[in-house]
Amino acid sequence: MTKKLNLAIVDDDHLIVQFLSDFFKSEGTFTSLITAHSGNSFLEKLANNNSLPDILLLDLRMNDGNGFLVIDELKIKFPQIKIVVLSSHANSTFIGQMMKLGVNAMLPKQLDKEELLVILKEVANKGHYFSNDQLNALRNQIKIKTPQLTFNPKDQLTEREIEVLELICQQYTAKEIAQRLFISVKAVETRKSNLMLKMNAKNTAGLIIMAVKHGLIDPEKIISF
């Protein structure tokens, strides 16, 4: 990443907000565009700000406008903002619900700040992050809850679409996929759109779930950090 990324930090713990803001300021990759101590305060600041954050670090449990309210608002008005939930109640079994809401990563507050930095860079580049525990939880949830599709994806997808899907599941960016397959970035995005339509997926995470469920990708080949 060659340019600084705009970061928003929303937590009702003032010390956490100040600590993270100071850390990212000194680190140099991110700049704290917005800090707030409640969901409602953040939404007000966002509405009055000329720039949007690239990534939002968000606590879920706050008295004045909780994190779920913020997630709902952003998915309607600013879906381009990547949401990283940072919660003391983070649990791998919740990852499926978080993905359904549109969250890009869910992390425990006990995380080391250096590890948090690495993960945020991955979210910025790849669009999402899964720990090994979360991947295992997703596999179990897929087996139990995911309804069967009415078609066989292997019969519906082209050879090129399957190649693109495999690389998406390995968390390569559109540019990296284009370079590997010797096609244009636009061609990659077109095939990704076709994949989402054919596999009834709303986002990249949904594609990964369906690819694992229908045996299009070996779960062990999904990169985790």
N, C-alpha and C positions, 0 to 999 in steps of 0.2 A: 504494500500500500504506500503510495507516494504522497498522499495528502492526508492531513489530519481529518479524522472522522468526528462528526458532532455526536455527543453523547448526552442523554438526559438521565438524571438519577432521581427517583421518586421513592422516598421511604420516610415513615414518620419518626424514625430514629435519627435525630439531628446529628449525632456523632458519626453514624455510618455515612450519611450524606457528605459531611465535611471531610471525613477520612478518604472516601473514594474520590471526591472531587479533587482534593489535594494530590492524591496519588496519581490520578490520570493527568493532571496538570503537569506534574514533574516528569512523568514518563514520556510524554511527547507524541504518542500515536493518536490519542483522543483529546478533544477539548470539551469541557463541560458546558454545553450550550444552555441547558436548563436544569436547575435543581429545584425540588419541591418536597414538601413534607406531607402532602395529602394528594389524593387523586384529583379532587376538584381544583385545588390550587394549580396543579400541573396543567390541567386542561385549559384553565384560564390563561396561564402563561403561554401555552402553545398557541392559543387563538390569537394572541397579541404579538407573537414573535414572527419576524420576517423570514426566518430559516427554520427548517425542520430537522430534528435529530435523525441521524442514521440508525442509531440503536437506543432503545429505552431500557434502562435497568429498573425493574419495577418490583416493589414489595406488594404482596397480595392483601395483607390484613392491615388496613388503615381505617381510622374512624370516619374521616371526612372524605368520602368517595373512595371506596376500596379498589383494589387492583382489577377486579373483574369488570367494574364500571369503565375503567380506563381502557381495558382491552376491547370491550364492545365498541366504545367510541372511536378508537383508532382504526379498527377494522372497517368501520363504515366511512370515516372521513379521511384517514391517512394510512391506507393499507401498506404503503411502502416503508413505513417505519418498522424495523425489526424489533421484536419484543423479547427481552430476556428476563424471565421471572427469577428474582433472587429472594428466596424465602427460607426462614428458619424451619418451616414445615414442609420443605421439599421432600418428595417421596417418589421413588421410581414408579410406583404403581399409578401415580397421577399423570404420567407422561402422555398417555393416550388422550386423556381429557384436555390436557394443555395443547396438544397438537390440534385437536378438534376446534379449540377456541382460536387457533391461529398463532400460538406462541412459538417462537423460534428456538428457545432453549429454556430449561428449568434447572436452576442451580441452588445448592444449599448456601446459606450465609456463612457457614463455617469454612467455605472455600478459601484457600490461600490467594492473596491478591495477585501474585504472579501467575498462578494458574488461571484466575479469572481473566487476566489480560490476554493470555493465549486463547482462551475460549472465545472471547469477544472478537478477536481477530478472525477466528474461524467462522463465526457467525457472519461477520462483515463480508468475508470472501465466499463462503459456501452457502449461507442462507439459514443454516441450522446446526445444532450440535446435539449429539446423543452420547451419554456415557455407556459403558458396557452394561451396567445394571439396567439402564433405561431400555437398551436394545433387547435385553432378555425379557423385560416386562412387556415390551411391545409384542414380542413373539408370542407370549402367553395370551395377551389380549386378542391378538389376531385369531388364534385358534378358537377362542371362546366366543367372541362377539362379532367378528366380521361376517356379514352375510355373503352367500355365494353369488358370484356374478352369473348372469344368464348366458354368457358366451365364454369360449375358451380364448384367453388373450393370445396364446401362441398362434392361433389361427387368424387373429385379427391384426396382429402387428407385423410390419415389414421387417426384413432383416436389418435395415438401417435403423429403424426405430428401436429394435432390441439392443443394438450396439449403443445408441444414445442412452437408453434406459440403464444399461449396465454401468456406464460411466457416470450418470447422474447419481446412481446408488453409491458409487465410490467417491462422491462429493467433488467431482471435477466441475469447474465453472464452464459456462457456455463457450468462453474463449478457449479454454483448455481442451474441451471436447472437439471444437472445430479444428484445432491444430492437430489433434491425434487422428481425426478421421479425414483430414484434408478437405473439409467443407467450410462454408461460411458460417459465421455466428448466426446470421439470419436463418440459415437452413437448420441449425441446431434448435433455435427457438421455435421454428415452425414444427419440427418433429416433437419437441417437448409439448407444445400445445395439442398436437394430435394424440400424444400419449395420454395426456390428462383427460381429453375427451373420451377416448376409447376405454380408458380404465376407470372412468368415473372418479377422478381424483381432483381435489380443489387446489392442491399445492404440491410442492416437491416432496414433503413428508408423506403425503397421501400416495404418491407414486411409489415411494419406497415400501410402504406397507403392502400395497397391492402386488408389487414385484416379488416380495418375499412370500406372500400368501400363495401366489400362483406358480411358484417355483421358477420364476424368470431370473432370479438372482440368488446366489448362495448367501445366506445371512452372514457367514463368516467373512465375506468379501466387502461388507459394508464397513467403511472406515470409521473407527471411533478414536477419540483422543484422550 
